[in-house]
């Protein structure tokens, strides 16, 4: 029984490693910010926010959520806001008001 349990644990570890090794590049959809969460759902804690066009690596999916790797950490994001092609985010320019003296 112990051998079977150890084999199951090793097989599960191999599956996770294989998934992480085959990560696919995606980008956060243009025009939005995306919450990076601790788990696959809105009831999980928000660890941070990803800006438009941020490149992430998807390592898995669960019920419409994508598990991503970003800067060496793993997060969960809503998969519907990811795109499989690069985009370029350009922040809005701030215009300075000109002050005229008369």
Phi, psi and omega in degrees: 000321179297319180297320179295317179296316178297318179297320179294319179295316179296320179295319179295319178296323178294321179297316179297316180298317180296321179295315181296325181290333182258035179297143182247137180285133175222166179231146175293134183306143181295137174092004180228165166245146189236127178288131174261116189248166180281345180205175185277072178174162182285346179276357177274157181297145175268120180270336182180185181231137177255132180281167175308141174066017175286131179277130178228166178242118180277127180247352178183170181225151175204113174050049177085005179246146179248132173272123184240158171246127181217121181052044175081004180237158180252137180220170173242136178224159176292122185294337183289348180258015177252146177232152185266019177224149183292148173224168183235117180274130177238108179298150180297139178283139176264125180263133176275137177284134179276133177256122180258137174252134183251000000 
